[in-house]
Amino acid sequence: MDHWAVDEDSASGQSVVIRFRLAEDGSLLTYKLVSFSSRRVANAADLAVRHAAPFGPVPQNASCIIGRSIEVQFENPY
């Protein structure tokens, strides 16, 4: 979220769904924009993920997520 910046003039309620898989070191193995309601918000979410990666090593107690598909939804907070 620290890397996500959406223009305040973007309509509220817009969202983006991103699917990705992480390596053990926290780097992105795969990454895909699944759906979006606005190209502007999708671009902002895309930049946020790309600037935040790599995310740091996956903790031992969360190792079950390594290599698994994870879906996240970003929603415009304005």
C-alpha positions in Angstrom: 0.0 0.0 0.0 3.0 2.3 0.6 3.6 2.3 -3.2 0.0 2.7 -4.4 -0.9 6.2 -5.4 -4.2 6.9 -7.1 -5.2 10.3 -8.4 -7.8 11.8 -6.1 -10.0 12.7 -9.1 -10.4 9.0 -10.0 -13.9 7.8 -9.4 -14.5 6.0 -6.1 -15.4 2.3 -6.1 -13.0 1.4 -8.9 -11.0 -1.8 -8.3 -8.2 -4.0 -9.7 -7.6 -7.7 -9.1 -4.0 -8.9 -9.4 -2.9 -12.5 -9.3 0.7 -13.4 -8.5 3.0 -16.2 -7.1 6.0 -15.6 -4.8 9.3 -17.3 -4.7 10.9 -18.1 -1.3 13.0 -15.0 -1.4 9.8 -12.8 -2.0 10.4 -12.1 -5.6 7.5 -12.4 -8.1 7.4 -15.7 -10.0 4.3 -14.7 -12.0 2.2 -11.6 -12.1 -1.0 -10.8 -13.9 -3.7 -8.1 -13.9 -6.9 -10.2 -13.7 -9.5 -7.5 -14.0 -9.9 -3.8 -13.5 -12.7 -1.2 -13.7 -10.4 1.6 -14.8 -7.2 1.7 -16.7 -5.9 4.6 -14.5 -6.5 2.6 -11.3 -5.0 -0.5 -12.9 -1.9 1.3 -13.9 -1.5 2.6 -10.3 -1.9 -0.9 -8.9 0.5 -2.3 -11.4 3.2 0.3 -10.5 2.6 -0.3 -6.8 3.2 -4.0 -7.1 6.3 -3.6 -9.4 7.8 -1.0 -7.1 7.1 -3.0 -3.9 8.7 -6.2 -5.3 10.7 -8.1 -4.1 8.7 -8.3 -0.9 11.4 -9.9 1.3 11.7 -13.5 2.2 8.6 -15.5 3.0 8.6 -16.3 6.7 8.9 -20.0 7.6 5.4 -20.0 9.2 4.0 -18.8 5.9 6.0 -21.1 3.6 2.7 -22.7 2.4 2.2 -19.7 0.1 5.4 -20.1 -1.8 4.6 -20.8 -5.5 0.9 -20.7 -4.9 -1.4 -18.3 -6.7 -2.5 -15.3 -4.6 -5.2 -12.9 -5.6 -5.4 -9.4 -4.2 -8.0 -6.7 -4.9 -7.0 -3.0 -4.8 -9.9 -0.6 -4.4 -9.8 3.1 -4.9 -10.0 4.7 -1.4 -11.3 8.1 -2.7 
